[in-house]
Amino acid sequence: MTKTETYEEWAKALFIKEPANMKLLVVVDKLLTGFDAPPCTYLYIDKSMQDHGLFQAICRVNRLDSEDKDFGYIVDYKDLFKKVENAIAVYTSELDHSAGGVDPEVLLKDRLKKGKERLDDALEALPLLCEPVKPPKDELEHIHYFCGNTEIPADLQERKPQRAALYKATASLVRAYANIADELEQAGYNSADLIRIKQQLNHYLNVREIIRKASGESLDLKPYEADMRHLIDTYIEADEPRKFHLSTIWASWS
């Protein structure tokens, strides 16, 4: 392969297999067909497309990838929504409904309505998850329920599923909130709801951090801050900035 082809294969493999290390992939006329990247969640459209080409493009984000991904997002800079509707209509008109199994229909859903449903579900899930915590449900009671005696490894291991459920539910709440954080009122929440939601979000983020530290699943760096500053001051230094004339830089490039 050429250098360009080798680079493309490397970038695509990284985007598919290591999404944390390749979060953004910019393409022009490729990857509309024959390319599946389940972690791909957002598609930013900045070119005019229509019919099957448009539909194939938006399908890049419809691959499920674990329980946390229910759908993908399309950010449309070209005002193609009507064309999206037409492309879906063309696609669904060609589907074979006689084969049985899962209905292959494609449905358009209101983003804010769906976002509100997800946020409401997330806000409901965490209180249910923490319901067994004994009153007054302060820090110690949460630690006891999710960790047991933190000095006994068997207690920590036994309560690991509860902690995993807490971490997952909190992450779902954060994502659901972030998706419509700037449009909560448009989604149907009033001013009192906004205060309540923010309080609940902060509360469960605080609970998660308490449990992580108590279980040893999160490293508290505060005790090491002084030592870290000492290491940085002692062993890391930067030279004084040097001024370059533009003619010198241009000559070095030439």
Secondary structure, DSSP 4 states (H G I P E B T S, - for coil): --HHHHHHHHHHHHHHH-TTT------SS--SSS---TT--EEEE-S---HHHHHHHHGGG----STT-S--EEEESS--HHHHHHHHHHHHHT--TTS-SS--------HHHHHHHHHHHHHHHHHHHTTTSPTT--HHHHHHHHHSSTT-HHHHHHTHHHHHHHHHHHHHHHHHHHHHGGGHHHHT--HHHHHHHHHHHHHHHHHHHHHHHHHTSS---GGGHHHHHHHHHHH---PPP----HHHHHHHH-
